[in-house]
Amino acid sequence: MIFIDNKYTHWYYNIITNALSRSVLLDYTENHHIIPKSLGGGNSSDNLVRLTPKEHFVCHRLLTKMVSQEAAKIKMHNAAFQMTVYSSNQQRYKISSRSYALLKKNKSLAMKGNTYGSKPMSEETKRKISNAKKGVSVNKGKLISVEQKEKLSIALKGRIPWNKGKIYSHKK
């Protein structure tokens, strides 16, 4: 069994069982993989359940406490943290700063000393990346001559920046 037998596992399966037994959900819901894809679960209908955003968030928090293998723990902490990231196509559950700090700390601890997905770079690789970035402008990788820079500067003088006076908001 990929999940350890503890109170969090029981709470998790209670939420899943309740969600599966619901006949109608009128509010916004999100798909949840009962066995996460990163732990071997698939996209079949018997592995999917519709959860409210709050249930979905709680399930991902519980999943971090249901696994014992280090690699699985890292994956579950990343997934739980991703639940806090704003997405234009999903309504995310709002969390307190305390919960956010706890998630961030647990993700950091899970990642400490982790080689999952990354290897130390050789000096040659670092040099190649550095050389590739030198001289690159914001003009999609094309170099701009001094003449072009002067023409652009003259053309833009006196223009009001497109974002002057606008207030940033992550909501659309």
VENGI-V224436 format. One record per residue. N is the residue number from 1. D_CENTER is the distance of its C-alpha to the mean C-alpha in Angstrom with 1 decimal. Layout:
# VENGI-V224436
n	d_center
N	D_CENTER
N	D_CENTER
This chain:
# VENGI-V224436
n	d_center
1	26.4
2	22.8
3	22.5
4	24.9
5	27.4
6	26.7
7	26.6
8	22.8
9	23.2
10	26.0
11	24.1
12	21.3
13	23.9
14	25.8
15	22.9
16	22.6
17	26.4
18	26.8
19	24.2
20	26.1
21	29.4
22	28.6
23	30.6
24	29.1
25	26.1
26	26.9
27	23.7
28	20.3
29	18.6
30	15.5
31	15.9
32	15.1
33	16.0
34	18.6
35	18.4
36	14.8
37	14.9
38	13.8
39	16.9
40	19.2
41	18.9
42	19.6
43	19.5
44	23.0
45	23.9
46	24.9
47	21.4
48	19.9
49	20.4
50	19.9
51	18.6
52	18.6
53	15.4
54	16.9
55	17.8
56	14.4
57	12.8
58	15.9
59	15.8
60	12.4
61	14.0
62	17.1
63	15.7
64	15.0
65	18.7
66	20.0
67	19.5
68	21.7
69	21.0
70	19.1
71	17.0
72	16.1
73	15.4
74	12.9
75	11.0
76	11.3
77	10.3
78	6.9
79	6.7
80	8.3
81	6.4
82	3.3
83	6.7
84	7.7
85	5.9
86	8.8
87	9.3
88	13.0
89	13.5
90	12.4
91	13.9
92	11.7
93	13.7
94	14.8
95	15.1
96	17.6
97	17.3
98	18.6
99	15.9
100	13.2
101	15.3
102	15.7
103	12.1
104	11.7
105	15.1
106	14.5
107	11.4
108	13.8
109	16.7
110	15.1
111	14.4
112	17.9
113	20.2
114	17.8
115	18.7
116	16.2
117	15.3
118	17.3
119	21.0
120	23.1
121	24.3
122	28.1
123	30.1
124	30.9
125	27.3
126	26.7
127	29.9
128	29.0
129	25.7
130	27.7
131	30.5
132	28.3
133	26.8
134	30.2
135	31.8
136	28.9
137	28.7
138	26.4
139	28.8
140	26.6
141	28.0
142	31.6
143	33.9
144	35.7
145	39.3
146	40.9
147	42.8
148	39.7
149	38.1
150	41.4
151	41.5
152	38.0
153	38.7
154	41.9
155	40.2
156	37.5
157	39.9
158	40.4
159	37.4
160	35.2
161	31.5
162	29.4
163	27.3
164	30.2
165	30.5
166	27.3
167	25.0
168	21.3
169	19.4
170	15.8
171	17.4
172	19.0
